[in-house]
Amino acid sequence: MSIWVLRGLREGVVTTRWPRRPDEYADSWHGPATVRPDADREPLPANLCPTNAIRISDGGVRVDQGKCILCGRCVARRPRVFTWSAGATGPGAAALARQALVVPEIAETDAAVAAVRASLAERTAALRRSVHVRHVDAGSDGSEEWEIQALLGPVYDIHRLGIFFTASPRHADVLLVTGAGTAGMTGPLRTTYDGMPDPRVVIAVGTDAVSGGLLGDQLTGMAGTVPVDIWVPGSPPPPFGILNALLIAVGKL
Ligand code: SF4
């Protein structure tokens, strides 16, 4: 008997039941930095954040989670102001509008997000049974690719949810984009998007794709090349976070 059969018998079913049932492992991940609800008004050192994700305005301190690379400097140096956001599948794990990644949320964002949500639901009503995903790496450091690859393994097993990867844009409903948008990849990315049939959904996966990340001074992520529908912050976002976005894309969450 092969060693894999023996291992399978010993370990039993390892596949998560999420989203049908809660999964403690999904909630054990933390997301980008956020501002504590009871944040102190202490002065912040200059150059605290390497990606300029932290802003100070009249309304107080805000973190643009779309720029956060989870380096931990703000949480370590100002723990009474910053903390980590919780969970890989919670409300802040994916956003339907870029502005919604800025926390604490700005009040006028809510109406805009509601309108985007209604529009996305209308467009993707036909995708609920099964969905095909095309992934394009537009200059990633490779970390998001490891997390996407994990979705195909026994723990996440996205096929059980009717989600499949395809090599052809002609068969794809969802475009999963990683990377900061290097010059050499913007053309192929646009060609892939143009080759997909409607309705199509674009998910920007990871801080690099959302904002350019550490390269944000030179590259600004995916929004200038393809119209992004769902923004997933994180550097990289965990597999649960990517799965969460895919299920939002097809209207299953
Ligand atoms: S964790 Fe790092 S990148 Fe994120 S907001 Fe804090 S300092 Fe900036």
Boltz pocket constraint, residues with backbone or C-beta under 6 A from the ligand:
constraints:
  - pocket:
      binder: B
      contacts: [[A, 32], [A, 33], [A, 48], [A, 49], [A, 50], [A, 51], [A, 52], [A, 53], [A, 54], [A, 63], [A, 64], [A, 67], [A, 68], [A, 69], [A, 70], [A, 71], [A, 72], [A, 73], [A, 74], [A, 75]]
      max_distance: 6.0
